[in-house]
Amino acid sequence: MTVVDLVGPSRGDVTGLAALAARLRRASTALTAADDVAAVLAAARTVDLAADRLRALPSPPGADAVLEVERALVGDLGAPLAVLTREGNR
């Protein structure tokens, strides 16, 4: 999965990631379990960091630079997603 898969090709990577982070923050307000709220907010911070990393890339970015940001995003989302996908969570 790529950043574009997450946010859609028409949104652009940085814009799409910023929108995704905003949606995650809004979604956190609907949750009641403190662990879930913390995990969603951690995911939002992780997505914000990925957007910042993309913004910091030179233009044009070097070969595999965007993929490196995407790999970091996937790795950094592991912990929050593990909380949200634990057995019994809907």
PDB file of N, CA, C and O in Angstrom:
ATOM      1  N   MET A   1       0.847  -1.171   0.000  1.00  0.00           N
ATOM      2  CA  MET A   1       0.000   0.000   0.000  1.00  0.00           C
ATOM      3  C   MET A   1       0.894   1.235   0.000  1.00  0.00           C
ATOM      4  O   MET A   1       1.916   1.277   0.684  1.00  0.00           O
ATOM      5  N   THR A   2       0.498   2.227  -0.767  1.00  0.00           N
ATOM      6  CA  THR A   2       1.250   3.467  -0.836  1.00  0.00           C
ATOM      7  C   THR A   2       0.458   4.594  -0.190  1.00  0.00           C
ATOM      8  O   THR A   2      -0.717   4.434   0.137  1.00  0.00           O
ATOM      9  N   VAL A   3       1.107   5.724  -0.013  1.00  0.00           N
ATOM     10  CA  VAL A   3       0.417   6.897   0.518  1.00  0.00           C
ATOM     11  C   VAL A   3      -0.757   7.255  -0.382  1.00  0.00           C
ATOM     12  O   VAL A   3      -1.832   7.597   0.112  1.00  0.00           O
ATOM     13  N   VAL A   4      -0.569   7.181  -1.691  1.00  0.00           N
ATOM     14  CA  VAL A   4      -1.649   7.504  -2.622  1.00  0.00           C
ATOM     15  C   VAL A   4      -2.815   6.532  -2.444  1.00  0.00           C
ATOM     16  O   VAL A   4      -3.972   6.928  -2.580  1.00  0.00           O
ATOM     17  N   ASP A   5      -2.523   5.257  -2.139  1.00  0.00           N
ATOM     18  CA  ASP A   5      -3.603   4.310  -1.854  1.00  0.00           C
ATOM     19  C   ASP A   5      -4.420   4.759  -0.646  1.00  0.00           C
ATOM     20  O   ASP A   5      -5.639   4.591  -0.622  1.00  0.00           O
ATOM     21  N   LEU A   6      -3.754   5.325   0.350  1.00  0.00           N
ATOM     22  CA  LEU A   6      -4.439   5.775   1.561  1.00  0.00           C
ATOM     23  C   LEU A   6      -5.295   7.002   1.320  1.00  0.00           C
ATOM     24  O   LEU A   6      -6.397   7.100   1.860  1.00  0.00           O
ATOM     25  N   VAL A   7      -4.817   7.926   0.529  1.00  0.00           N
ATOM     26  CA  VAL A   7      -5.462   9.230   0.435  1.00  0.00           C
ATOM     27  C   VAL A   7      -6.133   9.487  -0.905  1.00  0.00           C
ATOM     28  O   VAL A   7      -6.878  10.459  -1.034  1.00  0.00           O
ATOM     29  N   GLY A   8      -5.896   8.655  -1.895  1.00  0.00           N
ATOM     30  CA  GLY A   8      -6.490   8.845  -3.215  1.00  0.00           C
ATOM     31  C   GLY A   8      -5.593   9.669  -4.120  1.00  0.00           C
ATOM     32  O   GLY A   8      -4.961  10.622  -3.663  1.00  0.00           O
ATOM     33  N   PRO A   9      -5.529   9.315  -5.400  1.00  0.00           N
ATOM     34  CA  PRO A   9      -4.602   9.969  -6.314  1.00  0.00           C
ATOM     35  C   PRO A   9      -4.893  11.446  -6.554  1.00  0.00           C
ATOM     36  O   PRO A   9      -3.984  12.196  -6.909  1.00  0.00           O
ATOM     37  N   SER A  10      -6.130  11.879  -6.371  1.00  0.00           N
ATOM     38  CA  SER A  10      -6.450  13.276  -6.651  1.00  0.00           C
ATOM     39  C   SER A  10      -6.093  14.197  -5.505  1.00  0.00           C
ATOM     40  O   SER A  10      -6.097  15.415  -5.684  1.00  0.00           O
ATOM     41  N   ARG A  11      -5.784  13.668  -4.338  1.00  0.00           N
ATOM     42  CA  ARG A  11      -5.528  14.497  -3.173  1.00  0.00           C
ATOM     43  C   ARG A  11      -4.082  14.950  -3.087  1.00  0.00           C
ATOM     44  O   ARG A  11      -3.805  15.967  -2.452  1.00  0.00           O
ATOM     45  N   GLY A  12      -3.169  14.247  -3.692  1.00  0.00           N
ATOM     46  CA  GLY A  12      -1.758  14.569  -3.540  1.00  0.00           C
ATOM     47  C   GLY A  12      -1.272  14.040  -2.208  1.00  0.00           C
ATOM     48  O   GLY A  12      -2.037  14.000  -1.245  1.00  0.00           O
ATOM     49  N   ASP A  13      -0.041  13.639  -2.134  1.00  0.00           N
ATOM     50  CA  ASP A  13       0.456  12.987  -0.929  1.00  0.00           C
ATOM     51  C   ASP A  13       0.357  13.859   0.319  1.00  0.00           C
ATOM     52  O   ASP A  13      -0.240  13.442   1.311  1.00  0.00           O
ATOM     53  N   VAL A  14       0.928  15.054   0.288  1.00  0.00           N
ATOM     54  CA  VAL A  14       0.956  15.893   1.489  1.00  0.00           C
ATOM     55  C   VAL A  14      -0.450  16.360   1.861  1.00  0.00           C
ATOM     56  O   VAL A  14      -0.836  16.295   3.028  1.00  0.00           O
ATOM     57  N   THR A  15      -1.208  16.824   0.885  1.00  0.00           N
ATOM     58  CA  THR A  15      -2.571  17.277   1.148  1.00  0.00           C
ATOM     59  C   THR A  15      -3.428  16.132   1.662  1.00  0.00           C
ATOM     60  O   THR A  15      -4.209  16.303   2.599  1.00  0.00           O
ATOM     61  N   GLY A  16      -3.284  14.982   1.057  1.00  0.00           N
ATOM     62  CA  GLY A  16      -4.063  13.825   1.479  1.00  0.00           C
ATOM     63  C   GLY A  16      -3.708  13.367   2.877  1.00  0.00           C
ATOM     64  O   GLY A  16      -4.588  13.004   3.658  1.00  0.00           O
ATOM     65  N   LEU A  17      -2.433  13.381   3.195  1.00  0.00           N
ATOM     66  CA  LEU A  17      -2.022  12.989   4.542  1.00  0.00           C
ATOM     67  C   LEU A  17      -2.532  13.983   5.582  1.00  0.00           C
ATOM     68  O   LEU A  17      -2.956  13.581   6.665  1.00  0.00           O
ATOM     69  N   ALA A  18      -2.494  15.255   5.270  1.00  0.00           N
ATOM     70  CA  ALA A  18      -3.018  16.255   6.204  1.00  0.00           C
ATOM     71  C   ALA A  18      -4.512  16.043   6.422  1.00  0.00           C
ATOM     72  O   ALA A  18      -4.998  16.154   7.548  1.00  0.00           O
ATOM     73  N   ALA A  19      -5.240  15.740   5.354  1.00  0.00           N
ATOM     74  CA  ALA A  19      -6.678  15.477   5.471  1.00  0.00           C
ATOM     75  C   ALA A  19      -6.932  14.216   6.281  1.00  0.00           C
ATOM     76  O   ALA A  19      -7.855  14.174   7.094  1.00  0.00           O
ATOM     77  N   LEU A  20      -6.119  13.187   6.065  1.00  0.00           N
ATOM     78  CA  LEU A  20      -6.264  11.947   6.822  1.00  0.00           C
ATOM     79  C   LEU A  20      -6.016  12.186   8.308  1.00  0.00           C
ATOM     80  O   LEU A  20      -6.762  11.682   9.147  1.00  0.00           O
ATOM     81  N   ALA A  21      -4.991  12.939   8.635  1.00  0.00           N
ATOM     82  CA  ALA A  21      -4.699  13.244  10.045  1.00  0.00           C
ATOM     83  C   ALA A  21      -5.858  14.012  10.681  1.00  0.00           C
ATOM     84  O   ALA A  21      -6.225  13.750  11.827  1.00  0.00           O
ATOM     85  N   ALA A  22      -6.423  14.945   9.949  1.00  0.00           N
ATOM     86  CA  ALA A  22      -7.561  15.709  10.470  1.00  0.00           C
ATOM     87  C   ALA A  22      -8.758  14.789  10.705  1.00  0.00           C
ATOM     88  O   ALA A  22      -9.448  14.912  11.717  1.00  0.00           O
ATOM     89  N   ARG A  23      -9.002  13.873   9.779  1.00  0.00           N
ATOM     90  CA  ARG A  23     -10.113  12.919   9.955  1.00  0.00           C
ATOM     91  C   ARG A  23      -9.886  12.031  11.168  1.00  0.00           C
ATOM     92  O   ARG A  23     -10.822  11.734  11.911  1.00  0.00           O
ATOM     93  N   LEU A  24      -8.656  11.611  11.364  1.00  0.00           N
ATOM     94  CA  LEU A  24      -8.356  10.785  12.539  1.00  0.00           C
ATOM     95  C   LEU A  24      -8.604  11.549  13.834  1.00  0.00           C
ATOM     96  O   LEU A  24      -9.163  10.999  14.783  1.00  0.00           O
ATOM     97  N   ARG A  25      -8.193  12.809  13.876  1.00  0.00           N
ATOM     98  CA  ARG A  25      -8.436  13.603  15.078  1.00  0.00           C
ATOM     99  C   ARG A  25      -9.936  13.772  15.334  1.00  0.00           C
ATOM    100  O   ARG A  25     -10.391  13.687  16.475  1.00  0.00           O
ATOM    101  N   ARG A  26     -10.702  14.013  14.262  1.00  0.00           N
ATOM    102  CA  ARG A  26     -12.158  14.121  14.426  1.00  0.00           C
ATOM    103  C   ARG A  26     -12.747  12.798  14.888  1.00  0.00           C
ATOM    104  O   ARG A  26     -13.631  12.777  15.744  1.00  0.00           O
ATOM    105  N   ALA A  27     -12.265  11.700  14.333  1.00  0.00           N
ATOM    106  CA  ALA A  27     -12.787  10.378  14.712  1.00  0.00           C
ATOM    107  C   ALA A  27     -12.507  10.070  16.174  1.00  0.00           C
ATOM    108  O   ALA A  27     -13.295   9.384  16.826  1.00  0.00           O
ATOM    109  N   SER A  28     -11.404  10.566  16.687  1.00  0.00           N
ATOM    110  CA  SER A  28     -11.050  10.273  18.082  1.00  0.00           C
ATOM    111  C   SER A  28     -12.090  10.824  19.051  1.00  0.00           C
ATOM    112  O   SER A  28     -12.238  10.306  20.157  1.00  0.00           O
ATOM    113  N   THR A  29     -12.806  11.862  18.650  1.00  0.00           N
ATOM    114  CA  THR A  29     -13.803  12.451  19.540  1.00  0.00           C
ATOM    115  C   THR A  29     -15.028  11.559  19.696  1.00  0.00           C
ATOM    116  O   THR A  29     -15.801  11.737  20.638  1.00  0.00           O
ATOM    117  N   ALA A  30     -15.218  10.613  18.799  1.00  0.00           N
ATOM    118  CA  ALA A  30     -16.372   9.717  18.868  1.00  0.00           C
ATOM    119  C   ALA A  30     -16.086   8.463  19.694  1.00  0.00           C
ATOM    120  O   ALA A  30     -16.996   7.688  19.989  1.00  0.00           O
ATOM    121  N   LEU A  31     -14.838   8.269  20.061  1.00  0.00           N
ATOM    122  CA  LEU A  31     -14.454   7.058  20.789  1.00  0.00           C
ATOM    123  C   LEU A  31     -14.610   7.267  22.294  1.00  0.00           C
ATOM    124  O   LEU A  31     -14.494   8.383  22.800  1.00  0.00           O
ATOM    125  N   THR A  32     -14.874   6.167  22.992  1.00  0.00           N
ATOM    126  CA  THR A  32     -15.065   6.268  24.442  1.00  0.00           C
ATOM    127  C   THR A  32     -13.920   5.648  25.231  1.00  0.00           C
ATOM    128  O   THR A  32     -13.632   6.089  26.343  1.00  0.00           O
ATOM    129  N   ALA A  33     -13.267   4.640  24.682  1.00  0.00           N
ATOM    130  CA  ALA A  33     -12.169   3.984  25.398  1.00  0.00           C
ATOM    131  C   ALA A  33     -10.900   4.831  25.295  1.00  0.00           C
ATOM    132  O   ALA A  33     -10.486   5.218  24.202  1.00  0.00           O
ATOM    133  N   ALA A  34     -10.301   5.109  26.434  1.00  0.00           N
ATOM    134  CA  ALA A  34      -9.104   5.956  26.468  1.00  0.00           C
ATOM    135  C   ALA A  34      -7.983   5.388  25.606  1.00  0.00           C
ATOM    136  O   ALA A  34      -7.277   6.143  24.937  1.00  0.00           O
ATOM    137  N   ASP A  35      -7.811   4.077  25.615  1.00  0.00           N
ATOM    138  CA  ASP A  35      -6.764   3.457  24.795  1.00  0.00           C
ATOM    139  C   ASP A  35      -7.007   3.698  23.307  1.00  0.00           C
ATOM    140  O   ASP A  35      -6.072   3.956  22.548  1.00  0.00           O
ATOM    141  N   ASP A  36      -8.269   3.610  22.902  1.00  0.00           N
ATOM    142  CA  ASP A  36      -8.610   3.834  21.499  1.00  0.00           C
ATOM    143  C   ASP A  36      -8.366   5.283  21.100  1.00  0.00           C
ATOM    144  O   ASP A  36      -7.817   5.552  20.031  1.00  0.00           O
ATOM    145  N   VAL A  37      -8.771   6.211  21.954  1.00  0.00           N
ATOM    146  CA  VAL A  37      -8.553   7.633  21.678  1.00  0.00           C
ATOM    147  C   VAL A  37      -7.064   7.905  21.539  1.00  0.00           C
ATOM    148  O   VAL A  37      -6.639   8.575  20.598  1.00  0.00           O
ATOM    149  N   ALA A  38      -6.279   7.394  22.461  1.00  0.00           N
ATOM    150  CA  ALA A  38      -4.828   7.602  22.414  1.00  0.00           C
ATOM    151  C   ALA A  38      -4.224   7.010  21.149  1.00  0.00           C
ATOM    152  O   ALA A  38      -3.339   7.611  20.540  1.00  0.00           O
ATOM    153  N   ALA A  39      -4.699   5.838  20.754  1.00  0.00           N
ATOM    154  CA  ALA A  39      -4.162   5.191  19.549  1.00  0.00           C
ATOM    155  C   ALA A  39      -4.506   5.981  18.298  1.00  0.00           C
ATOM    156  O   ALA A  39      -3.663   6.136  17.414  1.00  0.00           O
ATOM    157  N   VAL A  40      -5.725   6.481  18.211  1.00  0.00           N
ATOM    158  CA  VAL A  40      -6.122   7.248  17.026  1.00  0.00           C
ATOM    159  C   VAL A  40      -5.358   8.571  16.979  1.00  0.00           C
ATOM    160  O   VAL A  40      -4.932   9.000  15.906  1.00  0.00           O
ATOM    161  N   LEU A  41      -5.184   9.209  18.112  1.00  0.00           N
ATOM    162  CA  LEU A  41      -4.405  10.452  18.135  1.00  0.00           C
ATOM    163  C   LEU A  41      -2.934  10.202  17.814  1.00  0.00           C
ATOM    164  O   LEU A  41      -2.291  11.031  17.170  1.00  0.00           O
ATOM    165  N   ALA A  42      -2.402   9.069  18.256  1.00  0.00           N
ATOM    166  CA  ALA A  42      -1.027   8.702  17.905  1.00  0.00           C
ATOM    167  C   ALA A  42      -0.913   8.465  16.403  1.00  0.00           C
ATOM    168  O   ALA A  42       0.071   8.862  15.780  1.00  0.00           O
ATOM    169  N   ALA A  43      -1.914   7.822  15.829  1.00  0.00           N
ATOM    170  CA  ALA A  43      -1.915   7.605  14.376  1.00  0.00           C
ATOM    171  C   ALA A  43      -1.970   8.944  13.648  1.00  0.00           C
ATOM    172  O   ALA A  43      -1.287   9.124  12.639  1.00  0.00           O
ATOM    173  N   ALA A  44      -2.769   9.883  14.140  1.00  0.00           N
ATOM    174  CA  ALA A  44      -2.851  11.211  13.515  1.00  0.00           C
ATOM    175  C   ALA A  44      -1.500  11.916  13.565  1.00  0.00           C
ATOM    176  O   ALA A  44      -1.078  12.522  12.580  1.00  0.00           O
ATOM    177  N   ARG A  45      -0.821  11.839  14.704  1.00  0.00           N
ATOM    178  CA  ARG A  45       0.519  12.463  14.818  1.00  0.00           C
ATOM    179  C   ARG A  45       1.499  11.801  13.856  1.00  0.00           C
ATOM    180  O   ARG A  45       2.335  12.474  13.252  1.00  0.00           O
ATOM    181  N   THR A  46       1.394  10.495  13.716  1.00  0.00           N
ATOM    182  CA  THR A  46       2.270   9.759  12.805  1.00  0.00           C
ATOM    183  C   THR A  46       2.039  10.193  11.364  1.00  0.00           C
ATOM    184  O   THR A  46       2.990  10.377  10.604  1.00  0.00           O
ATOM    185  N   VAL A  47       0.786  10.355  10.994  1.00  0.00           N
ATOM    186  CA  VAL A  47       0.450  10.792   9.637  1.00  0.00           C
ATOM    187  C   VAL A  47       0.931  12.229   9.425  1.00  0.00           C
ATOM    188  O   VAL A  47       1.456  12.554   8.359  1.00  0.00           O
ATOM    189  N   ASP A  48       0.757  13.087  10.426  1.00  0.00           N
ATOM    190  CA  ASP A  48       1.277  14.460  10.322  1.00  0.00           C
ATOM    191  C   ASP A  48       2.785  14.460  10.108  1.00  0.00           C
ATOM    192  O   ASP A  48       3.297  15.230   9.295  1.00  0.00           O
ATOM    193  N   LEU A  49       3.491  13.611  10.823  1.00  0.00           N
ATOM    194  CA  LEU A  49       4.942  13.519  10.680  1.00  0.00           C
ATOM    195  C   LEU A  49       5.324  13.068   9.270  1.00  0.00           C
ATOM    196  O   LEU A  49       6.284  13.578   8.692  1.00  0.00           O
ATOM    197  N   ALA A  50       4.583  12.125   8.726  1.00  0.00           N
ATOM    198  CA  ALA A  50       4.851  11.676   7.347  1.00  0.00           C
ATOM    199  C   ALA A  50       4.638  12.822   6.366  1.00  0.00           C
ATOM    200  O   ALA A  50       5.420  12.987   5.430  1.00  0.00           O
ATOM    201  N   ALA A  51       3.594  13.612   6.567  1.00  0.00           N
ATOM    202  CA  ALA A  51       3.362  14.771   5.694  1.00  0.00           C
ATOM    203  C   ALA A  51       4.524  15.754   5.803  1.00  0.00           C
ATOM    204  O   ALA A  51       4.982  16.296   4.797  1.00  0.00           O
ATOM    205  N   ASP A  52       4.993  15.978   7.020  1.00  0.00           N
ATOM    206  CA  ASP A  52       6.151  16.867   7.208  1.00  0.00           C
ATOM    207  C   ASP A  52       7.387  16.321   6.504  1.00  0.00           C
ATOM    208  O   ASP A  52       8.150  17.075   5.901  1.00  0.00           O
ATOM    209  N   ARG A  53       7.579  15.011   6.584  1.00  0.00           N
ATOM    210  CA  ARG A  53       8.734  14.401   5.911  1.00  0.00           C
ATOM    211  C   ARG A  53       8.631  14.577   4.403  1.00  0.00           C
ATOM    212  O   ARG A  53       9.630  14.841   3.734  1.00  0.00           O
ATOM    213  N   LEU A  54       7.416  14.431   3.865  1.00  0.00           N
ATOM    214  CA  LEU A  54       7.244  14.628   2.417  1.00  0.00           C
ATOM    215  C   LEU A  54       7.509  16.081   2.037  1.00  0.00           C
ATOM    216  O   LEU A  54       8.148  16.350   1.020  1.00  0.00           O
ATOM    217  N   ARG A  55       7.024  17.014   2.845  1.00  0.00           N
ATOM    218  CA  ARG A  55       7.255  18.436   2.563  1.00  0.00           C
ATOM    219  C   ARG A  55       8.738  18.778   2.573  1.00  0.00           C
ATOM    220  O   ARG A  55       9.183  19.664   1.844  1.00  0.00           O
ATOM    221  N   ALA A  56       9.491  18.080   3.395  1.00  0.00           N
ATOM    222  CA  ALA A  56      10.916  18.374   3.544  1.00  0.00           C
ATOM    223  C   ALA A  56      11.765  17.809   2.409  1.00  0.00           C
ATOM    224  O   ALA A  56      12.939  18.158   2.283  1.00  0.00           O
ATOM    225  N   LEU A  57      11.187  16.943   1.587  1.00  0.00           N
ATOM    226  CA  LEU A  57      11.962  16.365   0.495  1.00  0.00           C
ATOM    227  C   LEU A  57      12.288  17.435  -0.536  1.00  0.00           C
ATOM    228  O   LEU A  57      11.490  18.342  -0.770  1.00  0.00           O
ATOM    229  N   PRO A  58      13.459  17.330  -1.151  1.00  0.00           N
ATOM    230  CA  PRO A  58      13.793  18.287  -2.214  1.00  0.00           C
ATOM    231  C   PRO A  58      12.896  18.051  -3.421  1.00  0.00           C
ATOM    232  O   PRO A  58      12.299  16.985  -3.574  1.00  0.00           O
ATOM    233  N   SER A  59      12.814  19.051  -4.262  1.00  0.00           N
ATOM    234  CA  SER A  59      12.004  18.915  -5.477  1.00  0.00           C
ATOM    235  C   SER A  59      12.933  18.953  -6.680  1.00  0.00           C
ATOM    236  O   SER A  59      13.662  19.930  -6.847  1.00  0.00           O
ATOM    237  N   PRO A  60      12.935  17.956  -7.500  1.00  0.00           N
ATOM    238  CA  PRO A  60      12.209  16.692  -7.356  1.00  0.00           C
ATOM    239  C   PRO A  60      12.890  15.805  -6.310  1.00  0.00           C
ATOM    240  O   PRO A  60      14.097  15.905  -6.090  1.00  0.00           O
ATOM    241  N   PRO A  61      12.109  14.946  -5.675  1.00  0.00           N
ATOM    242  CA  PRO A  61      12.705  14.070  -4.657  1.00  0.00           C
ATOM    243  C   PRO A  61      13.635  13.052  -5.293  1.00  0.00           C
ATOM    244  O   PRO A  61      13.462  12.659  -6.446  1.00  0.00           O
ATOM    245  N   GLY A  62      14.615  12.641  -4.525  1.00  0.00           N
ATOM    246  CA  GLY A  62      15.544  11.620  -5.006  1.00  0.00           C
ATOM    247  C   GLY A  62      14.847  10.285  -5.199  1.00  0.00           C
ATOM    248  O   GLY A  62      13.737  10.064  -4.715  1.00  0.00           O
ATOM    249  N   ALA A  63      15.513   9.420  -5.904  1.00  0.00           N
ATOM    250  CA  ALA A  63      14.964   8.085  -6.147  1.00  0.00           C
ATOM    251  C   ALA A  63      14.661   7.410  -4.821  1.00  0.00           C
ATOM    252  O   ALA A  63      15.499   7.398  -3.919  1.00  0.00           O
ATOM    253  N   ASP A  64      13.493   6.860  -4.703  1.00  0.00           N
ATOM    254  CA  ASP A  64      13.030   6.121  -3.519  1.00  0.00           C
ATOM    255  C   ASP A  64      12.807   6.992  -2.285  1.00  0.00           C
ATOM    256  O   ASP A  64      12.541   6.447  -1.214  1.00  0.00           O
ATOM    257  N   ALA A  65      12.901   8.304  -2.383  1.00  0.00           N
ATOM    258  CA  ALA A  65      12.707   9.156  -1.209  1.00  0.00           C
ATOM    259  C   ALA A  65      11.281   9.069  -0.691  1.00  0.00           C
ATOM    260  O   ALA A  65      11.065   8.977   0.518  1.00  0.00           O
ATOM    261  N   VAL A  66      10.301   9.096  -1.595  1.00  0.00           N
ATOM    262  CA  VAL A  66       8.897   9.000  -1.182  1.00  0.00           C
ATOM    263  C   VAL A  66       8.622   7.617  -0.612  1.00  0.00           C
ATOM    264  O   VAL A  66       7.894   7.477   0.371  1.00  0.00           O
ATOM    265  N   LEU A  67       9.203   6.596  -1.231  1.00  0.00           N
ATOM    266  CA  LEU A  67       9.015   5.238  -0.704  1.00  0.00           C
ATOM    267  C   LEU A  67       9.587   5.104   0.700  1.00  0.00           C
ATOM    268  O   LEU A  67       9.032   4.383   1.529  1.00  0.00           O
ATOM    269  N   GLU A  68      10.676   5.781   0.971  1.00  0.00           N
ATOM    270  CA  GLU A  68      11.264   5.750   2.318  1.00  0.00           C
ATOM    271  C   GLU A  68      10.316   6.377   3.335  1.00  0.00           C
ATOM    272  O   GLU A  68      10.158   5.859   4.440  1.00  0.00           O
ATOM    273  N   VAL A  69       9.693   7.477   2.968  1.00  0.00           N
ATOM    274  CA  VAL A  69       8.698   8.100   3.849  1.00  0.00           C
ATOM    275  C   VAL A  69       7.530   7.140   4.066  1.00  0.00           C
ATOM    276  O   VAL A  69       7.038   6.997   5.185  1.00  0.00           O
ATOM    277  N   GLU A  70       7.091   6.487   2.997  1.00  0.00           N
ATOM    278  CA  GLU A  70       5.985   5.536   3.110  1.00  0.00           C
ATOM    279  C   GLU A  70       6.349   4.351   3.991  1.00  0.00           C
ATOM    280  O   GLU A  70       5.528   3.890   4.784  1.00  0.00           O
ATOM    281  N   ARG A  71       7.565   3.861   3.860  1.00  0.00           N
ATOM    282  CA  ARG A  71       7.995   2.745   4.718  1.00  0.00           C
ATOM    283  C   ARG A  71       8.004   3.168   6.186  1.00  0.00           C
ATOM    284  O   ARG A  71       7.585   2.408   7.059  1.00  0.00           O
ATOM    285  N   ALA A  72       8.482   4.377   6.453  1.00  0.00           N
ATOM    286  CA  ALA A  72       8.488   4.882   7.826  1.00  0.00           C
ATOM    287  C   ALA A  72       7.058   5.030   8.350  1.00  0.00           C
ATOM    288  O   ALA A  72       6.783   4.709   9.507  1.00  0.00           O
ATOM    289  N   LEU A  73       6.159   5.511   7.511  1.00  0.00           N
ATOM    290  CA  LEU A  73       4.760   5.657   7.914  1.00  0.00           C
ATOM    291  C   LEU A  73       4.157   4.307   8.279  1.00  0.00           C
ATOM    292  O   LEU A  73       3.483   4.178   9.301  1.00  0.00           O
ATOM    293  N   VAL A  74       4.395   3.327   7.461  1.00  0.00           N
ATOM    294  CA  VAL A  74       3.864   1.985   7.738  1.00  0.00           C
ATOM    295  C   VAL A  74       4.415   1.455   9.055  1.00  0.00           C
ATOM    296  O   VAL A  74       3.666   0.928   9.878  1.00  0.00           O
ATOM    297  N   GLY A  75       5.717   1.594   9.256  1.00  0.00           N
ATOM    298  CA  GLY A  75       6.327   1.115  10.495  1.00  0.00           C
ATOM    299  C   GLY A  75       5.810   1.854  11.717  1.00  0.00           C
ATOM    300  O   GLY A  75       5.554   1.244  12.755  1.00  0.00           O
ATOM    301  N   ASP A  76       5.653   3.175  11.594  1.00  0.00           N
ATOM    302  CA  ASP A  76       5.212   3.985  12.719  1.00  0.00           C
ATOM    303  C   ASP A  76       3.743   3.782  13.057  1.00  0.00           C
ATOM    304  O   ASP A  76       3.336   4.001  14.198  1.00  0.00           O
ATOM    305  N   LEU A  77       2.941   3.366  12.081  1.00  0.00           N
ATOM    306  CA  LEU A  77       1.521   3.118  12.344  1.00  0.00           C
ATOM    307  C   LEU A  77       1.275   1.756  12.996  1.00  0.00           C
ATOM    308  O   LEU A  77       0.164   1.476  13.448  1.00  0.00           O
ATOM    309  N   GLY A  78       2.288   0.924  13.045  1.00  0.00           N
ATOM    310  CA  GLY A  78       2.118  -0.427  13.584  1.00  0.00           C
ATOM    311  C   GLY A  78       1.566  -0.461  14.992  1.00  0.00           C
ATOM    312  O   GLY A  78       0.624  -1.205  15.265  1.00  0.00           O
ATOM    313  N   ALA A  79       2.133   0.330  15.899  1.00  0.00           N
ATOM    314  CA  ALA A  79       1.702   0.303  17.300  1.00  0.00           C
ATOM    315  C   ALA A  79       0.276   0.821  17.481  1.00  0.00           C
ATOM    316  O   ALA A  79      -0.525   0.159  18.140  1.00  0.00           O
ATOM    317  N   PRO A  80      -0.070   1.994  16.913  1.00  0.00           N
ATOM    318  CA  PRO A  80      -1.454   2.441  17.079  1.00  0.00           C
ATOM    319  C   PRO A  80      -2.468   1.482  16.459  1.00  0.00           C
ATOM    320  O   PRO A  80      -3.536   1.253  17.027  1.00  0.00           O
ATOM    321  N   LEU A  81      -2.140   0.932  15.312  1.00  0.00           N
ATOM    322  CA  LEU A  81      -3.071   0.002  14.670  1.00  0.00           C
ATOM    323  C   LEU A  81      -3.218  -1.285  15.462  1.00  0.00           C
ATOM    324  O   LEU A  81      -4.292  -1.885  15.469  1.00  0.00           O
ATOM    325  N   ALA A  82      -2.162  -1.716  16.124  1.00  0.00           N
ATOM    326  CA  ALA A  82      -2.245  -2.922  16.951  1.00  0.00           C
ATOM    327  C   ALA A  82      -3.252  -2.721  18.079  1.00  0.00           C
ATOM    328  O   ALA A  82      -3.987  -3.646  18.424  1.00  0.00           O
ATOM    329  N   VAL A  83      -3.293  -1.527  18.653  1.00  0.00           N
ATOM    330  CA  VAL A  83      -4.271  -1.234  19.702  1.00  0.00           C
ATOM    331  C   VAL A  83      -5.678  -1.265  19.124  1.00  0.00           C
ATOM    332  O   VAL A  83      -6.592  -1.824  19.732  1.00  0.00           O
ATOM    333  N   LEU A  84      -5.851  -0.670  17.961  1.00  0.00           N
ATOM    334  CA  LEU A  84      -7.179  -0.546  17.382  1.00  0.00           C
ATOM    335  C   LEU A  84      -7.712  -1.840  16.788  1.00  0.00           C
ATOM    336  O   LEU A  84      -8.920  -1.986  16.606  1.00  0.00           O
ATOM    337  N   THR A  85      -6.839  -2.765  16.489  1.00  0.00           N
ATOM    338  CA  THR A  85      -7.282  -4.029  15.885  1.00  0.00           C
ATOM    339  C   THR A  85      -7.216  -5.194  16.856  1.00  0.00           C
ATOM    340  O   THR A  85      -7.325  -6.350  16.447  1.00  0.00           O
ATOM    341  N   ARG A  86      -7.038  -4.902  18.133  1.00  0.00           N
ATOM    342  CA  ARG A  86      -6.973  -5.987  19.100  1.00  0.00           C
ATOM    343  C   ARG A  86      -8.311  -6.750  19.103  1.00  0.00           C
ATOM    344  O   ARG A  86      -9.350  -6.211  18.724  1.00  0.00           O
ATOM    345  N   GLU A  87      -8.256  -7.974  19.526  1.00  0.00           N
ATOM    346  CA  GLU A  87      -9.445  -8.826  19.508  1.00  0.00           C
ATOM    347  C   GLU A  87     -10.556  -8.184  20.338  1.00  0.00           C
ATOM    348  O   GLU A  87     -10.322  -7.720  21.454  1.00  0.00           O
ATOM    349  N   GLY A  88     -11.745  -8.164  19.788  1.00  0.00           N
ATOM    350  CA  GLY A  88     -12.888  -7.619  20.488  1.00  0.00           C
ATOM    351  C   GLY A  88     -13.158  -6.168  20.171  1.00  0.00           C
ATOM    352  O   GLY A  88     -14.230  -5.663  20.504  1.00  0.00           O
ATOM    353  N   ASN A  89     -12.220  -5.475  19.538  1.00  0.00           N
ATOM    354  CA  ASN A  89     -12.434  -4.096  19.165  1.00  0.00           C
ATOM    355  C   ASN A  89     -13.215  -4.057  17.868  1.00  0.00           C
ATOM    356  O   ASN A  89     -12.918  -4.813  16.942  1.00  0.00           O
ATOM    357  N   ARG A  90     -14.172  -3.218  17.791  1.00  0.00           N
ATOM    358  CA  ARG A  90     -14.964  -3.106  16.568  1.00  0.00           C
ATOM    359  C   ARG A  90     -14.751  -1.744  16.014  1.00  0.00           C
ATOM    360  O   ARG A  90     -15.318  -1.405  14.976  1.00  0.00           O
TER     361      ARG A  90
END
